[in-house]
Amino acid sequence: MTPRPLAVRFFAVSTVTEVKAAAERLSAKDRWELYRWLGESKDVRRLRHEDLRREIALGLEQADRGDLAPLDVAAVKREVRRRFAPQGK
């Protein structure tokens, strides 16, 4: 008898909630592999591209209406540094 993949052997999942719960029980390494696998999925890539197209269309609509703000590079840099600052500082 050939062994089945680990996820199939332990988890029979059918809903997003069940998949999320099953993923929580995986090691960090296995969750990372799952994340990478999903990211390589053609369906997931298609959905991400559709989301990006919608966001770009929304931005273009806002620009056409004049809903623009000047780009504050210094503020962007501060926000990036804040988000990526080591925890506890």
WOTA-V792732 format. One record per residue. N is the residue number from 0. RES is the residue in three letters. BURIAL is b if it has 16 or more other ideal C-beta (glycine too) atoms within 10 Angstrom, else e. D_FIRST is the distance of its C-alpha to the first C-alpha in Angstrom with 2 decimals. Layout:
BEGIN
N_RES_BURIAL_D_FIRST + N_RES_BURIAL_D_FIRST
END
This chain:
BEGIN
0_MET_e_0.00 + 1_THR_e_3.80 + 2_PRO_e_6.44 + 3_ARG_e_9.15 + 4_PRO_e_12.69 + 5_LEU_e_14.68 + 6_ALA_b_17.22 + 7_VAL_e_14.98 + 8_ARG_e_13.22 + 9_PHE_e_16.74 + 10_PHE_e_19.12 + 11_ALA_e_19.53 + 12_VAL_e_22.93 + 13_SER_e_25.33 + 14_THR_e_28.76 + 15_VAL_e_30.38 + 16_THR_e_31.30 + 17_GLU_e_27.76 + 18_VAL_e_26.61 + 19_LYS_e_29.52 + 20_ALA_e_28.76 + 21_ALA_e_25.11 + 22_ALA_e_26.42 + 23_GLU_e_28.91 + 24_ARG_e_26.21 + 25_LEU_b_24.80 + 26_SER_e_26.29 + 27_ALA_e_29.10 + 28_LYS_e_27.14 + 29_ASP_e_24.32 + 30_ARG_e_27.10 + 31_TRP_e_28.81 + 32_GLU_e_25.76 + 33_LEU_e_25.48 + 34_TYR_e_29.22 + 35_ARG_e_29.07 + 36_TRP_e_26.29 + 37_LEU_e_28.39 + 38_GLY_e_31.48 + 39_GLU_e_30.05 + 40_SER_e_29.23 + 41_LYS_e_31.66 + 42_ASP_e_32.27 + 43_VAL_e_33.14 + 44_ARG_e_35.37 + 45_ARG_e_37.08 + 46_LEU_e_37.78 + 47_ARG_e_39.13 + 48_HIS_e_41.37 + 49_GLU_e_42.63 + 50_ASP_e_43.48 + 51_LEU_e_45.26 + 52_ARG_e_47.22 + 53_ARG_e_48.32 + 54_GLU_e_49.43 + 55_ILE_e_51.35 + 56_ALA_e_52.99 + 57_LEU_e_54.03 + 58_GLY_e_55.51 + 59_LEU_e_57.39 + 60_GLU_e_58.76 + 61_GLN_e_59.93 + 62_ALA_e_61.55 + 63_ASP_e_63.27 + 64_ARG_e_64.72 + 65_GLY_e_65.92 + 66_ASP_e_63.60 + 67_LEU_e_63.40 + 68_ALA_e_63.80 + 69_PRO_e_64.74 + 70_LEU_e_62.02 + 71_ASP_e_62.61 + 72_VAL_e_60.77 + 73_ALA_e_61.89 + 74_ALA_e_60.44 + 75_VAL_e_57.13 + 76_LYS_e_56.98 + 77_ARG_e_57.83 + 78_GLU_e_55.06 + 79_VAL_e_52.47 + 80_ARG_e_53.65 + 81_ARG_e_53.58 + 82_ARG_e_50.02 + 83_PHE_e_48.70 + 84_ALA_e_50.87 + 85_PRO_e_49.19 + 86_GLN_e_48.77 + 87_GLY_e_51.57 + 88_LYS_e_54.35
END
